[in-house]
């Protein structure tokens, strides 16, 4: 696979979505969790989405229960939590695994395209972020502790690219 547009995913409401529908946009893919110390990052992600969506930013949230069992709820419960507590309006997807034999193919691609520290491909915790340029290729990977607001400069750079 040469870009993110080759993948599809199931949204949080159970509908299949081709990522090709985001062609030409800057995309941030984030693995999320509702009971994590980083969960308040939903607020920052939503702020980025509101700031940049009219210029072509999409944020795609993928709940994951692989880290400390911090996302135990159903997709319906996760959607309600995100909307009620953080006003999340960016697309959320069905719960996935990001590591191991059952890792979602999208995350296999993202990890290979942008390895972590010392070349590690595994995702270490919730709220790992991948920024993808308008051409559908991975620009950069950000550790969970990196606040969404810290990505503004890179988002601006990618949005300005033709």
Beta strands, then each sheet from edge to edge (+ up, - down):
strand 1: 8-10
strand 2: 16-18
strand 3: 26-32
strand 4: 57-63
strand 5: 92-93
strand 6: 129-132
strand 7: 138-142
sheet 1: 1+ 2-
sheet 2: 5+ 4+ 3+ 6- 7+
end
